[in-house]
Amino acid sequence: MLIDSHCHLDRIDLAPYQNDFSCFMREAENSQIEHLLCIAIDLEAYPAMLDLVSAYAQISVTVGMHPNVQDGQDPSVEELIALGRPDKVIGIGETGLDYFRSEGDVDWQRQRFRNHINAAKALHKPLIIHTREAKDDTLRILEEEGAGEVGGVIHCFTEDWEFAKKALDLNFYISFSGIVTFNNAKEIKAVAKKVPADRFLIETDSPYLAPVPFRGRPNYPTYVRYVAEHVAELRGTTINKIAELSTENFYRLFKFA
């Protein structure tokens, strides 16, 4: 059984499933997907996301606001705490820093990140971290705000082993997406070989970043198998072992799941 530790189920294309979410979920179950973590990126779409997945015990959710989102409500610590209390909400995020798509003064992004960390600490729930071209500030703020108290995951890992070691020291897990299957992802592949067996997760980030052989097409949680297969190949083991380890790691990190 496999777990997709990071997907956006409210954004996947349901056309191949007769635009029926229950039809998609039947395929996920038939594909041995045991659990899915549906990640929030803004508050405006959050109620509809909850409505979509609320009937499924095998789907958990997070609450948060993506660092690139500039429209809509920017949640306070208190608002994040209130939204994050239900048991179905097992993490806070995705949050973090992304300097690739943001220009000018990004103090607002750093403050949003700090708010999410403080909400996670108040709730004792782990963080889902997005970082792009902001690795030094990401690590600095995690350390300054004491994020290691709750830990979390560096999702869709795209950095090097030096960053991974520092994140691991801060009580964070490393999650590999379809990017690890790309031929040019040499540093990510190197990290996938080295990361401790009890500290990695696998994900799709669907509908984005489909793995080989679907690169460039819409992504689906059922494709997490291709991520698992590639990580198994890199680590010289079997997909069953990667499924076993990543599942154990997921439930250890996300205790409410």
N, C-alpha and C positions, 0 to 999 in steps of 0.2 A: 504494500500500500504506500502511496505517495502523498505528500502534502505540498500544495502550492502556497508558500508562505507570503506571497505578495502578488495580488492581482486586483484589477479594477472591474469587477463583474458588471457594474452598471454602465460600462463603456464598451463592452465587447459587442461585436457584430453578431446578432442572433439570426441573420438571414439564413444561414445554413441549417438552422434549427426551427424553421417555420415561424421565426420571430416569437418563439415560445421558450421562456427561461426554463420551465420544467423539463422540456425536451433536452436542452443543453445539460441540465443537471443529471438526467438519466445517462447521458453519454459519459459524463465525468465519473459517475459511479461505476459504469461498465469499464472505464479505463483505470480503475483502481485508485481513484483520487479519494483519499480518506477524509481530507479536511482542506478548506480553502480559507485564506485570510483576505477579506475584501477591504481594501485600503481607501480611506477618505482623502480627498485633496482639497475640498472646500466645504463650507457649511451650507451653502445654498442648495447643493445637490444631495446633501446628507439625508434628509428625510426620505427622498425617493429611493436612495440606495438602501436604507433600512427596510422600507416597504418591500423591495425586491427580494431581499434575502431573509427576512424575518422568520419565514416558515421552515427554514432549513437548519437543523441542529449542527450539521457538518460545515456550516459557514459561520465564521466569526468576523468581527469588524474592528476597525480602529476609528478614531476621530482625530481630525487635525486639518491643518491648512498647509498645502504645499508651498515651499519657499518662492516659487515663481508666480503664484496667484496674487494679483494685485487688485482685482475687482472683488466686491462683496465684503462681507463682514470679516473683520480681523479679530479673532476671538481673544478675550482676556483669559488670564489664568483661571479665574472663577468660572467662566463659561465652559472652558475645556474640562474642568473638574466635574461640573454638573453633567455635561454630555458624556463624560467618560466613566460614570459610575456604574451603569448596567453591566451585568456579567457578560453579555454578548460582546461588549467592547473590551477587547483584551490587550490593547496597546494604544499609544498616543503617537499620532503622525499620519501621513508622513510629514516630517519636518526636517529642518536642516538649513543648508546654505547652497545656493546655486548662483555663482557669479558669471556663468556662461551666458545666460539669457537676461541678466539684469545689468543695467547701466546706471552710472552716476552713484549717488549716495545710497548705500544699502544698509544703513543703520536700522531701518525698519525691519529688514529681513533678519538681522541678528537679534533684535528685540523679540520678534515673533518666535524665533528659535528658543530663546531663553524662557519665554512664557510656556512653551510646550514642555520643556524640561521640568520646570517647576510644577506644572500640572501632573506630569507623570510621577514625580516624586511624592506628591500629595496623595495620589491614587495607588501608589506602589505597583504601577503597571509599566512595562518596558516601552522604550522608544523605537520608532521606525525612522531611520535616518537616511535622508537623501543628501548627497554632497557631490558637487561638480565644480571643478576649478576653484575649490575653496577648502582644500584639505587642512591647511594650517589653522585657519579660523575655526573650522568645524571641531578639530581636536581641542583647540584652546577653550572654546566655549563649553564643550562637554566636560572638560576638566574643571573650569572655573565654577560651573553650576552644580558640580557634584553628581553628574549624570550616572556615574558608576554605581550609585546607590540602587538604581533600578535596572541599569544595563539596557540592552536592546539589541538592535541589529543594524549593521551598515548594509542597506539593501542595494541590490543591483551593483555589486562591488566592481569598481573600475580603477582602483588605485594600485599601488605597488606593495611589496611585502613590508617595507618600512612602515607605511601607513597601517597595514593590517596588524602588525605587531603592537603598535600604539593603541589601536582600537581594542584589540584583545586585552591589553593591560588595563583598559578602562571598563572592562566587563561587558564588551560588546561581541556579538557573533558576526560572522561574515556570511552574506548570502550571495549566491551565484545565480545569475539570470542567463538567458539565451546568449548574452554577449560572450560567455566563456566558450561557446562553440565556434565563434568567429575565428578565421585563420589568423587574423592580425592581432588577436588579443593575447599576445605572448606573456605580458606581465600578469594578467589575470589568471592565465593557465598556471603560471608558476606559483601563484598564491594558492590556487586550488589544490596543488600538489602538497603544499607545506602546512596549510591550516590544520590545527589539531582536529582529530576525529570527533571530538565532543563540542566543537565550536563553529560548525558551519550549517547553513540552511540552503535550500534550493527554491527557486521561484521562477515565475514567468514574466512578471510585470505586464501581463496581458491587459489590453490589446496591443501593447508596444513590444518592440525588440524580440520578434520571433526568432527562435533558434534555427540553425542549419538543420534540416534542409528547407525551412520555410522562411528564411531571412527575406525581409522586404515585404512580407505579406502580413495580414492581420494575425495576431497571436491569440492563443487560447490556453487556459489552464491545463488542458489535456496534453499540451506540449511539454509540460514539466518533465515528462519521461525522457525527452531528448537531452535536457540539461543533466538529469541524473546519469544517463548513459555516458555522456562525455566526461563528467566528473569521475565516474567509475574508471573510465579508460585512463584518465590522467593519473589516478591514484593506484592503478594496477589492481583493481578489485572488481566486484560485480555490481550490477545495478541493484540487486537485492540488498547488498550490504549498504550501499549509499542510501537506499530507501529506508532501511532500518535505522541507520545513524541519524539521518536528517529528520526523521520522524521523532526519534527520541529527543533530539536537540530542540525541536520545535516545542514539544510539550514541557520540556524542562524550562525553557525561556518563557513561554506563554502559559502560565499556570492556570489561567482561567479558561483555556480552550477545552 
